[in-house]
């Protein structure tokens, strides 16, 4: 979409890890990691300014807002958002879904036997294992349920916690793959709803369809070896699976 060299693909995984999973690193190291990403993106912008082509980067560089072309820094920020929102979130959702199916043989067997149930099951897997927690900026001082929040404070909104609210979901703590009423918040709600939610659903559906068709029987090879991401994106980072014929 952005027109970057395909051979740079492996770098994107490093960039995503640098941005989202380095929360416990010293500030100087975190800043340097972010600088690497934005340096790469600025190089791509310069290259596209020299050689425009039919891709999203050139489109953004030629777009106007209020009669003015977008500043290159604005374009770079849009690129970074696409990179962060479109990679780690989807691989985390796919990984968490595979973890659930590997640890819940009844659900795995049912989806293999009833592939038409997959779209409904995906919504439940997204509800139960929502990969994203987002920050919001407090606009005015507020006291809410014993917590003082001041204007300009940043707060984290836990979508996964909202998705397990017993006031909104029957048997909220259980994964029910044929759950019909499922207004979950995995993609956010209202005006801040994820722009790429339909694409993410398609990626997750295609990935699980292909996996279950080829590998219908699998389990965790070593439950103690499973590791999960640290940061605002939740998903497995190490998931050793045992595949059976």
GROMACS elastic network, one bead per residue, 0.5 to 0.9 nm:
[ bonds ]
;  ai    aj funct       b0    kb
    1     4     6  0.79939   500
    1    55     6  0.59347   500
    1    56     6  0.55972   500
    1    57     6  0.79035   500
    2    55     6  0.56774   500
    2    57     6  0.50552   500
    2    58     6  0.81461   500
    2    79     6  0.78768   500
    3     6     6  0.83437   500
    3    44     6  0.87694   500
    3    48     6  0.88149   500
    3    53     6  0.82550   500
    3    54     6  0.81572   500
    3    55     6  0.55351   500
    3    56     6  0.69647   500
    3    57     6  0.67221   500
    3    58     6  0.85344   500
    4     7     6  0.85871   500
    4     8     6  0.73443   500
    4     9     6  0.86131   500
    4    44     6  0.71513   500
    4    57     6  0.87518   500
    5     8     6  0.55568   500
    5     9     6  0.76535   500
    6     9     6  0.56032   500
    6    10     6  0.89844   500
    7    10     6  0.73669   500
    7    11     6  0.87344   500
    8    11     6  0.55089   500
    8    12     6  0.71585   500
    9    12     6  0.54533   500
    9    13     6  0.73923   500
   10    13     6  0.56035   500
   10    14     6  0.69375   500
   11    14     6  0.50923   500
   11    15     6  0.61692   500
   11    16     6  0.87083   500
   12    16     6  0.61500   500
   12    17     6  0.85375   500
   12    37     6  0.86826   500
   12    83     6  0.74523   500
   12    87     6  0.83512   500
   13    16     6  0.52319   500
   13    17     6  0.62035   500
   13    18     6  0.85422   500
   13    87     6  0.78577   500
   13    88     6  0.80932   500
   14    17     6  0.51212   500
   14    18     6  0.60020   500
   14    19     6  0.86397   500
   15    18     6  0.50222   500
   15    19     6  0.62332   500
   15    20     6  0.86446   500
   15    33     6  0.76776   500
   15    34     6  0.78057   500
   15    36     6  0.79467   500
   15    37     6  0.59874   500
   15    83     6  0.84735   500
   15    84     6  0.84903   500
   16    19     6  0.52424   500
   16    20     6  0.60317   500
   16    21     6  0.78700   500
   16    37     6  0.89507   500
   16    83     6  0.72599   500
   16    84     6  0.59422   500
   16    87     6  0.74929   500
   16    88     6  0.66160   500
   17    20     6  0.54234   500
   17    21     6  0.52066   500
   17    22     6  0.70519   500
   17    88     6  0.81305   500
   18    21     6  0.59788   500
   18    22     6  0.56004   500
   18    23     6  0.88847   500
   18    30     6  0.73879   500
   18    33     6  0.57781   500
   18    34     6  0.69617   500
   18    37     6  0.86630   500
   19    22     6  0.63346   500
   19    23     6  0.81898   500
   19    30     6  0.77229   500
   19    33     6  0.72209   500
   19    34     6  0.63289   500
   19    37     6  0.86698   500
   19    84     6  0.79554   500
   20    23     6  0.69768   500
   20    84     6  0.80780   500
   20    88     6  0.85253   500
   20   229     6  0.89167   500
   20   230     6  0.79426   500
   20   231     6  0.58875   500
   20   232     6  0.68084   500
   20   233     6  0.70482   500
   21    24     6  0.79276   500
   21    25     6  0.89343   500
   21   229     6  0.68342   500
   21   230     6  0.55070   500
   21   231     6  0.52596   500
   21   232     6  0.80261   500
   21   233     6  0.81871   500
   22    25     6  0.53899   500
   22    26     6  0.86752   500
   22    29     6  0.86782   500
   22    30     6  0.64656   500
   22    33     6  0.87457   500
   22   230     6  0.79856   500
   22   231     6  0.76078   500
   23    26     6  0.83336   500
   23    27     6  0.87396   500
   23    30     6  0.76794   500
   23   230     6  0.75708   500
   23   231     6  0.62912   500
   24    27     6  0.86414   500
   24    30     6  0.88512   500
   24   230     6  0.87060   500
   24   231     6  0.88341   500
   25    28     6  0.82579   500
   25    29     6  0.64276   500
   25    30     6  0.62276   500
   26    29     6  0.54697   500
   26    30     6  0.63938   500
   26    31     6  0.88185   500
   27    30     6  0.50424   500
   27    31     6  0.61065   500
   27    32     6  0.86038   500
   28    31     6  0.51675   500
   28    32     6  0.62739   500
   28    33     6  0.87558   500
   29    32     6  0.50915   500
   29    33     6  0.62798   500
   29    34     6  0.87501   500
   30    33     6  0.51446   500
   30    34     6  0.63268   500
   30    35     6  0.85861   500
   31    34     6  0.51789   500
   31    35     6  0.60842   500
   31    36     6  0.87729   500
   32    36     6  0.63789   500
   33    36     6  0.52663   500
   33    37     6  0.68470   500
   34    37     6  0.53248   500
   34    38     6  0.64335   500
   34    39     6  0.85428   500
   35    38     6  0.52371   500
   35    39     6  0.58544   500
   35    40     6  0.84892   500
   36    39     6  0.51434   500
   36    40     6  0.62555   500
   36    41     6  0.87581   500
   37    40     6  0.52124   500
   37    41     6  0.63308   500
   37    42     6  0.87418   500
   37    80     6  0.80555   500
   38    42     6  0.60678   500
   38    43     6  0.85421   500
   38    76     6  0.70815   500
   38    77     6  0.84056   500
   38    80     6  0.77488   500
   39    42     6  0.52046   500
   39    43     6  0.63231   500
   39    44     6  0.88178   500
   40    43     6  0.51578   500
   40    44     6  0.64708   500
   40    45     6  0.88612   500
   41    44     6  0.50343   500
   41    45     6  0.62906   500
   41    46     6  0.87389   500
   41    76     6  0.59857   500
   41    77     6  0.89480   500
   41    79     6  0.74370   500
   41    80     6  0.79164   500
   42    46     6  0.62003   500
   42    47     6  0.85540   500
   42    72     6  0.77331   500
   42    73     6  0.79626   500
   42    76     6  0.65831   500
   43    46     6  0.51728   500
   43    47     6  0.61745   500
   43    48     6  0.86329   500
   44    47     6  0.50636   500
   44    48     6  0.61459   500
   44    49     6  0.85884   500
   44    57     6  0.83611   500
   45    48     6  0.51192   500
   45    49     6  0.61324   500
   45    50     6  0.86872   500
   45    57     6  0.72075   500
   45    58     6  0.82220   500
   45    61     6  0.80022   500
   45    72     6  0.70074   500
   45    75     6  0.79814   500
   45    76     6  0.74985   500
   46    49     6  0.50636   500
   46    50     6  0.63518   500
   46    51     6  0.86458   500
   46    72     6  0.87569   500
   47    50     6  0.51985   500
   47    51     6  0.61195   500
   47    52     6  0.80849   500
   48    53     6  0.72065   500
   48    57     6  0.71417   500
   48    58     6  0.61814   500
   48    61     6  0.83634   500
   49    52     6  0.57800   500
   49    58     6  0.74755   500
   49    61     6  0.76628   500
   51    58     6  0.88151   500
   52    55     6  0.84682   500
   52    57     6  0.85885   500
   52    58     6  0.56171   500
   52    59     6  0.87785   500
   52    61     6  0.89744   500
   53    56     6  0.88659   500
   53    57     6  0.84372   500
   53    58     6  0.60450   500
   53    59     6  0.84462   500
   54    57     6  0.83948   500
   54    58     6  0.66335   500
   54    59     6  0.73650   500
   55    58     6  0.56697   500
   55    59     6  0.62843   500
   55    60     6  0.88545   500
   56    60     6  0.61128   500
   56    61     6  0.85928   500
   57    60     6  0.52205   500
   57    61     6  0.62606   500
   57    62     6  0.86794   500
   57    75     6  0.76574   500
   57    79     6  0.80491   500
   58    61     6  0.50233   500
   58    62     6  0.61545   500
   58    63     6  0.85599   500
   59    62     6  0.51961   500
   59    63     6  0.60764   500
   60    63     6  0.50220   500
   60    64     6  0.82676   500
   60    69     6  0.86379   500
   60    70     6  0.71681   500
   60    75     6  0.63005   500
   60    78     6  0.87831   500
   61    64     6  0.83307   500
   61    69     6  0.69853   500
   61    70     6  0.62218   500
   61    71     6  0.77847   500
   61    72     6  0.70508   500
   61    75     6  0.67511   500
   62    69     6  0.63564   500
   62    70     6  0.74743   500
   63    68     6  0.81923   500
   63    69     6  0.56503   500
   63    70     6  0.63095   500
   64    67     6  0.55505   500
   64    70     6  0.58316   500
   65    68     6  0.52881   500
   65    69     6  0.61937   500
   65    70     6  0.65135   500
   66    69     6  0.82834   500
   68    71     6  0.85550   500
   69    72     6  0.89875   500
   70    73     6  0.81494   500
   70    74     6  0.61628   500
   70    75     6  0.66639   500
   71    74     6  0.51525   500
   71    75     6  0.65363   500
   71    76     6  0.87905   500
   72    76     6  0.61481   500
   72    77     6  0.86109   500
   73    77     6  0.61682   500
   73    78     6  0.86652   500
   74    77     6  0.51172   500
   74    78     6  0.63441   500
   74    79     6  0.87339   500
   75    78     6  0.50943   500
   75    79     6  0.62633   500
   75    80     6  0.86910   500
   76    79     6  0.50073   500
   76    80     6  0.61888   500
   76    81     6  0.86452   500
   77    80     6  0.50662   500
   77    81     6  0.62248   500
   77    82     6  0.87196   500
   78    81     6  0.50953   500
   78    82     6  0.63107   500
   78    83     6  0.86487   500
   79    82     6  0.51490   500
   79    83     6  0.61793   500
   79    84     6  0.86904   500
   80    83     6  0.50116   500
   80    84     6  0.61355   500
   80    85     6  0.84163   500
   81    84     6  0.52278   500
   81    85     6  0.58029   500
   81    86     6  0.80412   500
   82    85     6  0.52685   500
   82    86     6  0.55411   500
   82    87     6  0.81759   500
   83    86     6  0.54614   500
   83    87     6  0.61393   500
   83    88     6  0.83776   500
   84    87     6  0.59791   500
   84    88     6  0.63991   500
   84    89     6  0.76923   500
   85    88     6  0.67877   500
   85    89     6  0.60838   500
   85    90     6  0.82455   500
   85   194     6  0.87619   500
   85   196     6  0.81388   500
   86    89     6  0.62300   500
   86    90     6  0.65060   500
   86    91     6  0.89044   500
   86   196     6  0.75828   500
   86   199     6  0.89667   500
   86   200     6  0.77278   500
   87    90     6  0.56099   500
   87    91     6  0.63073   500
   87    92     6  0.84897   500
   88    91     6  0.53233   500
   88    92     6  0.58422   500
   88    93     6  0.84866   500
   88   131     6  0.87281   500
   88   233     6  0.72461   500
   88   234     6  0.89871   500
   88   235     6  0.85645   500
   89    92     6  0.52003   500
   89    93     6  0.62052   500
   89    94     6  0.87122   500
   89   131     6  0.59662   500
   89   132     6  0.68842   500
   89   200     6  0.83377   500
   89   233     6  0.66237   500
   89   234     6  0.80596   500
   89   235     6  0.81926   500
   90    93     6  0.50800   500
   90    94     6  0.61450   500
   90    95     6  0.84498   500
   90   131     6  0.81762   500
   90   200     6  0.61513   500
   90   201     6  0.86297   500
   90   203     6  0.73226   500
   90   204     6  0.69976   500
   91    94     6  0.50764   500
   91    95     6  0.59570   500
   91    96     6  0.84989   500
   91   204     6  0.84487   500
   91   235     6  0.77546   500
   91   236     6  0.88730   500
   92    95     6  0.50350   500
   92    96     6  0.60293   500
   92    97     6  0.84831   500
   92   130     6  0.89427   500
   92   131     6  0.62021   500
   92   229     6  0.86167   500
   92   233     6  0.74609   500
   92   234     6  0.63986   500
   92   236     6  0.63732   500
   92   237     6  0.80255   500
   93    96     6  0.52003   500
   93    97     6  0.61213   500
   93    98     6  0.86523   500
   93   125     6  0.80770   500
   93   126     6  0.69551   500
   93   129     6  0.71084   500
   93   130     6  0.71230   500
   93   131     6  0.59605   500
   93   200     6  0.89737   500
   93   204     6  0.72532   500
   93   234     6  0.81850   500
   93   235     6  0.65020   500
   93   236     6  0.88359   500
   94    97     6  0.51559   500
   94    98     6  0.62615   500
   94    99     6  0.86250   500
   94   203     6  0.85479   500
   94   204     6  0.58728   500
   94   205     6  0.89363   500
   94   207     6  0.72871   500
   94   208     6  0.75171   500
   94   235     6  0.83649   500
   95    98     6  0.51537   500
   95    99     6  0.61296   500
   95   100     6  0.86618   500
   95   235     6  0.62466   500
   95   236     6  0.57773   500
   95   237     6  0.79524   500
   95   239     6  0.77037   500
   96   100     6  0.61984   500
   96   101     6  0.86851   500
   96   125     6  0.80374   500
   96   126     6  0.89450   500
   96   129     6  0.64980   500
   96   130     6  0.88919   500
   96   131     6  0.83877   500
   96   234     6  0.83969   500
   96   235     6  0.55579   500
   96   236     6  0.61388   500
   97   100     6  0.51187   500
   97   101     6  0.62597   500
   97   102     6  0.85216   500
   97   122     6  0.82102   500
   97   125     6  0.61745   500
   97   126     6  0.81781   500
   97   129     6  0.77128   500
   97   204     6  0.88153   500
   97   208     6  0.82796   500
   98   101     6  0.50982   500
   98   102     6  0.59310   500
   98   103     6  0.85224   500
   98   208     6  0.79860   500
   98   239     6  0.87373   500
   99   102     6  0.50866   500
   99   103     6  0.62202   500
   99   104     6  0.85144   500
   99   219     6  0.83762   500
   99   220     6  0.76753   500
   99   226     6  0.89828   500
   99   236     6  0.78186   500
   99   239     6  0.72769   500
   99   241     6  0.87566   500
  100   103     6  0.52119   500
  100   104     6  0.58704   500
  100   105     6  0.87984   500
  100   107     6  0.84698   500
  100   108     6  0.84491   500
  100   125     6  0.82328   500
  101   105     6  0.62826   500
  101   106     6  0.82640   500
  101   107     6  0.62822   500
  101   109     6  0.86611   500
  101   218     6  0.82588   500
  101   219     6  0.78273   500
  102   105     6  0.64733   500
  102   108     6  0.72438   500
  102   217     6  0.84212   500
  102   218     6  0.59024   500
  102   220     6  0.57690   500
  102   241     6  0.76649   500
  102   242     6  0.88873   500
  103   108     6  0.87307   500
  103   219     6  0.63710   500
  103   220     6  0.67926   500
  104   107     6  0.56661   500
  104   108     6  0.64354   500
  104   109     6  0.88249   500
  104   219     6  0.86336   500
  105   109     6  0.59822   500
  105   110     6  0.84587   500
  105   217     6  0.85040   500
  105   218     6  0.85354   500
  105   219     6  0.79778   500
  106   109     6  0.52184   500
  106   110     6  0.61281   500
  106   111     6  0.87179   500
  107   110     6  0.50987   500
  107   111     6  0.62406   500
  107   112     6  0.86463   500
  107   176     6  0.86992   500
  107   177     6  0.71650   500
  108   111     6  0.53510   500
  108   112     6  0.63196   500
  108   113     6  0.87232   500
  108   212     6  0.83342   500
  108   216     6  0.76516   500
  108   217     6  0.78675   500
  108   218     6  0.87419   500
  109   112     6  0.51287   500
  109   113     6  0.61805   500
  109   114     6  0.84628   500
  109   216     6  0.75761   500
  109   217     6  0.78968   500
  110   113     6  0.50430   500
  110   114     6  0.57586   500
  110   115     6  0.80653   500
  110   117     6  0.85273   500
  111   115     6  0.52082   500
  111   116     6  0.79264   500
  111   117     6  0.64797   500
  111   118     6  0.64409   500
  111   121     6  0.82157   500
  111   177     6  0.88219   500
  111   212     6  0.80016   500
  112   115     6  0.57579   500
  112   212     6  0.62845   500
  112   213     6  0.74195   500
  112   216     6  0.63025   500
  112   217     6  0.89517   500
  113   116     6  0.89286   500
  114   117     6  0.56905   500
  114   118     6  0.77334   500
  115   118     6  0.55166   500
  115   119     6  0.87092   500
  115   209     6  0.77411   500
  115   212     6  0.88566   500
  116   119     6  0.71928   500
  116   120     6  0.85398   500
  117   120     6  0.56241   500
  117   121     6  0.61597   500
  117   122     6  0.87186   500
  117   177     6  0.80092   500
  117   178     6  0.70705   500
  118   122     6  0.59452   500
  118   123     6  0.87488   500
  118   177     6  0.83189   500
  118   178     6  0.88557   500
  118   205     6  0.72584   500
  118   208     6  0.83762   500
  118   209     6  0.79444   500
  119   122     6  0.51796   500
  119   123     6  0.67231   500
  119   201     6  0.86165   500
  119   205     6  0.70218   500
  120   123     6  0.54346   500
  120   124     6  0.67186   500
  120   125     6  0.89271   500
  120   177     6  0.66703   500
  120   178     6  0.59705   500
  120   179     6  0.69610   500
  120   180     6  0.71197   500
  121   124     6  0.51174   500
  121   125     6  0.61817   500
  121   126     6  0.85692   500
  121   176     6  0.77391   500
  121   178     6  0.59186   500
  121   179     6  0.74871   500
  122   125     6  0.50116   500
  122   126     6  0.60558   500
  122   127     6  0.84763   500
  122   177     6  0.76694   500
  122   201     6  0.77661   500
  122   204     6  0.76193   500
  122   205     6  0.71412   500
  123   126     6  0.50569   500
  123   127     6  0.61105   500
  123   128     6  0.86455   500
  123   177     6  0.81526   500
  123   179     6  0.84210   500
  123   182     6  0.71715   500
  123   183     6  0.88591   500
  123   184     6  0.78788   500
  123   186     6  0.89099   500
  123   201     6  0.85758   500
  124   128     6  0.60570   500
  124   129     6  0.83523   500
  124   175     6  0.66147   500
  124   176     6  0.66308   500
  124   177     6  0.56937   500
  124   178     6  0.77309   500
  124   179     6  0.66911   500
  124   180     6  0.89520   500
  124   182     6  0.72052   500
  124   184     6  0.83472   500
  125   128     6  0.51551   500
  125   129     6  0.57675   500
  125   130     6  0.76156   500
  125   175     6  0.72359   500
  125   176     6  0.86379   500
  125   177     6  0.73945   500
  126   129     6  0.52690   500
  126   131     6  0.76761   500
  126   160     6  0.89843   500
  126   163     6  0.89997   500
  126   184     6  0.79344   500
  126   185     6  0.87610   500
  126   186     6  0.60662   500
  126   187     6  0.87500   500
  127   130     6  0.54747   500
  127   159     6  0.87174   500
  127   160     6  0.70693   500
  127   163     6  0.55225   500
  127   164     6  0.77179   500
  127   175     6  0.86218   500
  127   182     6  0.78300   500
  127   183     6  0.85319   500
  127   184     6  0.54851   500
  127   185     6  0.70757   500
  127   186     6  0.59139   500
  128   160     6  0.68894   500
  128   163     6  0.66763   500
  128   164     6  0.70875   500
  128   172     6  0.84805   500
  128   173     6  0.79270   500
  128   174     6  0.79347   500
  128   175     6  0.64402   500
  128   184     6  0.89304   500
  128   186     6  0.87497   500
  129   160     6  0.66082   500
  129   163     6  0.87567   500
  129   186     6  0.82792   500
  129   234     6  0.78364   500
  129   235     6  0.80177   500
  130   133     6  0.82139   500
  130   159     6  0.66560   500
  130   160     6  0.51500   500
  130   161     6  0.89295   500
  130   163     6  0.77913   500
  130   184     6  0.89856   500
  130   185     6  0.80002   500
  130   187     6  0.81280   500
  130   233     6  0.87405   500
  130   234     6  0.74155   500
  130   235     6  0.87759   500
  131   159     6  0.82993   500
  131   160     6  0.74574   500
  131   186     6  0.72163   500
  131   232     6  0.80298   500
  131   233     6  0.52343   500
  131   235     6  0.62432   500
  132   158     6  0.77186   500
  132   159     6  0.65864   500
  132   160     6  0.74808   500
  132   186     6  0.69321   500
  132   187     6  0.79117   500
  132   188     6  0.89364   500
  132   232     6  0.61106   500
  132   234     6  0.64341   500
  133   156     6  0.66299   500
  133   157     6  0.58752   500
  133   159     6  0.55896   500
  133   160     6  0.73128   500
  133   186     6  0.88105   500
  133   231     6  0.88148   500
  133   232     6  0.51724   500
  133   233     6  0.64743   500
  133   234     6  0.81824   500
  134   155     6  0.84052   500
  134   156     6  0.56593   500
  134   157     6  0.54564   500
  134   158     6  0.68997   500
  134   159     6  0.76152   500
  134   188     6  0.87550   500
  134   232     6  0.70721   500
  134   233     6  0.89480   500
  135   154     6  0.64161   500
  135   155     6  0.54302   500
  135   157     6  0.59333   500
  135   158     6  0.87654   500
  135   232     6  0.89996   500
  136   153     6  0.84782   500
  136   154     6  0.57769   500
  136   155     6  0.55302   500
  136   156     6  0.64455   500
  136   157     6  0.71768   500
  137   151     6  0.77402   500
  137   152     6  0.58630   500
  137   153     6  0.59225   500
  137   155     6  0.65190   500
  138   141     6  0.73872   500
  138   142     6  0.84120   500
  138   149     6  0.71265   500
  138   150     6  0.65875   500
  138   152     6  0.52130   500
  138   153     6  0.53433   500
  138   154     6  0.62496   500
  138   155     6  0.73187   500
  139   142     6  0.89787   500
  139   150     6  0.79113   500
  139   152     6  0.60925   500
  139   153     6  0.81226   500
  140   149     6  0.80906   500
  140   150     6  0.62592   500
  140   152     6  0.74835   500
  141   148     6  0.76374   500
  141   149     6  0.57161   500
  141   152     6  0.86753   500
  142   147     6  0.82491   500
  142   148     6  0.61425   500
  142   149     6  0.53106   500
  142   150     6  0.64177   500
  142   151     6  0.79974   500
  143   146     6  0.65157   500
  143   147     6  0.56019   500
  143   149     6  0.62083   500
  143   150     6  0.86047   500
  144   147     6  0.52025   500
  144   148     6  0.65908   500
  144   149     6  0.77626   500
  145   148     6  0.85283   500
  149   152     6  0.87936   500
  149   153     6  0.66608   500
  149   154     6  0.88315   500
  149   155     6  0.85325   500
  150   153     6  0.55613   500
  150   154     6  0.89299   500
  151   154     6  0.87024   500
  156   232     6  0.87305   500
  157   160     6  0.89348   500
  157   161     6  0.85861   500
  157   162     6  0.85914   500
  158   161     6  0.53007   500
  158   162     6  0.64413   500
  158   163     6  0.87476   500
  159   162     6  0.50533   500
  159   163     6  0.61624   500
  159   164     6  0.88672   500
  159   184     6  0.85525   500
  159   185     6  0.58426   500
  159   186     6  0.59020   500
  159   187     6  0.82465   500
  159   188     6  0.72436   500
  160   163     6  0.50725   500
  160   164     6  0.66409   500
  160   185     6  0.77822   500
  160   186     6  0.69878   500
  161   164     6  0.52972   500
  161   165     6  0.66122   500
  162   165     6  0.52611   500
  162   168     6  0.85492   500
  162   184     6  0.79138   500
  162   185     6  0.69606   500
  162   186     6  0.88502   500
  163   166     6  0.86883   500
  163   168     6  0.80101   500
  163   169     6  0.77448   500
  163   172     6  0.75985   500
  163   183     6  0.85593   500
  163   184     6  0.55411   500
  163   185     6  0.61291   500
  163   186     6  0.73329   500
  164   167     6  0.87326   500
  164   168     6  0.78665   500
  164   169     6  0.68912   500
  164   171     6  0.86284   500
  164   173     6  0.59420   500
  164   174     6  0.87096   500
  164   184     6  0.88456   500
  165   168     6  0.55113   500
  165   169     6  0.62152   500
  165   170     6  0.88614   500
  165   172     6  0.62039   500
  165   173     6  0.83425   500
  166   169     6  0.51129   500
  166   170     6  0.62640   500
  166   171     6  0.68559   500
  166   172     6  0.51964   500
  166   173     6  0.78517   500
  167   170     6  0.77617   500
  167   172     6  0.84893   500
  168   172     6  0.78272   500
  168   182     6  0.89958   500
  168   183     6  0.84952   500
  168   184     6  0.89353   500
  169   173     6  0.87073   500
  169   181     6  0.81831   500
  169   182     6  0.75192   500
  169   183     6  0.86436   500
  169   184     6  0.88381   500
  170   173     6  0.85462   500
  170   174     6  0.88036   500
  171   174     6  0.56333   500
  171   175     6  0.83640   500
  171   176     6  0.85278   500
  172   175     6  0.78290   500
  175   179     6  0.84441   500
  176   179     6  0.54029   500
  177   180     6  0.87972   500
  179   182     6  0.66091   500
  184   187     6  0.79472   500
  184   188     6  0.82542   500
  184   189     6  0.86131   500
  185   189     6  0.60128   500
  185   193     6  0.86001   500
  186   189     6  0.84454   500
  186   194     6  0.88750   500
  187   192     6  0.86348   500
  187   193     6  0.57017   500
  187   194     6  0.51230   500
  187   195     6  0.85742   500
  187   196     6  0.86690   500
  187   197     6  0.62908   500
  188   191     6  0.86227   500
  188   192     6  0.61807   500
  188   194     6  0.61363   500
  189   192     6  0.59969   500
  189   194     6  0.80425   500
  190   193     6  0.55544   500
  191   194     6  0.87948   500
  192   195     6  0.82776   500
  193   196     6  0.88155   500
  193   197     6  0.79924   500
  194   197     6  0.54022   500
  194   198     6  0.88541   500
  195   198     6  0.79271   500
  195   199     6  0.87854   500
  196   199     6  0.52998   500
  196   200     6  0.61086   500
  196   201     6  0.86750   500
  197   200     6  0.50405   500
  197   201     6  0.61616   500
  197   202     6  0.86524   500
  198   201     6  0.51073   500
  198   202     6  0.62611   500
  198   203     6  0.87110   500
  199   202     6  0.50898   500
  199   203     6  0.62329   500
  199   204     6  0.86679   500
  200   203     6  0.51147   500
  200   204     6  0.61779   500
  200   205     6  0.85395   500
  201   204     6  0.51667   500
  201   205     6  0.60311   500
  201   206     6  0.85388   500
  202   205     6  0.50938   500
  202   206     6  0.60242   500
  202   207     6  0.83971   500
  203   206     6  0.53053   500
  203   207     6  0.60147   500
  203   208     6  0.86101   500
  204   207     6  0.51765   500
  204   208     6  0.61881   500
  204   209     6  0.84617   500
  205   208     6  0.53656   500
  205   209     6  0.59491   500
  205   210     6  0.85249   500
  206   209     6  0.50785   500
  206   210     6  0.60714   500
  206   211     6  0.84428   500
  207   210     6  0.53842   500
  207   211     6  0.61077   500
  207   212     6  0.86316   500
  208   212     6  0.58913   500
  208   213     6  0.82897   500
  209   212     6  0.54371   500
  209   213     6  0.60836   500
  209   214     6  0.86529   500
  210   213     6  0.52490   500
  210   214     6  0.62728   500
  210   215     6  0.82977   500
  211   214     6  0.53468   500
  211   215     6  0.55223   500
  211   216     6  0.73480   500
  212   215     6  0.50333   500
  212   217     6  0.79334   500
  213   216     6  0.60912   500
  215   218     6  0.68866   500
  215   243     6  0.70340   500
  215   244     6  0.77916   500
  215   245     6  0.79611   500
  216   243     6  0.86378   500
  216   244     6  0.83349   500
  216   245     6  0.85199   500
  217   242     6  0.86864   500
  217   243     6  0.63544   500
  217   244     6  0.56230   500
  217   245     6  0.71189   500
  218   221     6  0.87659   500
  218   241     6  0.66035   500
  218   242     6  0.54971   500
  218   244     6  0.58501   500
  218   245     6  0.88401   500
  219   222     6  0.89118   500
  219   240     6  0.87266   500
  219   241     6  0.56284   500
  219   242     6  0.52499   500
  219   243     6  0.67880   500
  219   244     6  0.83833   500
  220   223     6  0.57872   500
  220   226     6  0.85221   500
  220   239     6  0.74745   500
  220   240     6  0.60876   500
  220   242     6  0.57414   500
  220   243     6  0.87708   500
  221   225     6  0.83868   500
  221   239     6  0.84027   500
  221   240     6  0.54236   500
  221   243     6  0.84832   500
  222   225     6  0.54227   500
  222   226     6  0.72187   500
  222   239     6  0.84594   500
  222   240     6  0.64097   500
  222   241     6  0.75715   500
  222   242     6  0.84855   500
  223   226     6  0.56398   500
  223   239     6  0.83435   500
  223   240     6  0.79941   500
  224   227     6  0.81531   500
  225   238     6  0.69404   500
  225   239     6  0.71759   500
  225   240     6  0.70228   500
  226   236     6  0.69180   500
  226   237     6  0.74181   500
  226   238     6  0.50821   500
  226   239     6  0.50338   500
  226   240     6  0.68347   500
  227   235     6  0.86220   500
  227   236     6  0.56563   500
  227   237     6  0.54895   500
  227   239     6  0.70231   500
  228   234     6  0.69082   500
  228   235     6  0.55488   500
  228   237     6  0.52270   500
  228   238     6  0.70269   500
  228   239     6  0.88652   500
  229   232     6  0.85041   500
  229   233     6  0.68656   500
  229   234     6  0.56066   500
  229   235     6  0.56127   500
  229   236     6  0.59965   500
  229   237     6  0.58845   500
  230   233     6  0.72914   500
  230   234     6  0.71158   500
  230   235     6  0.87210   500
  231   234     6  0.71249   500
  236   239     6  0.63394   500
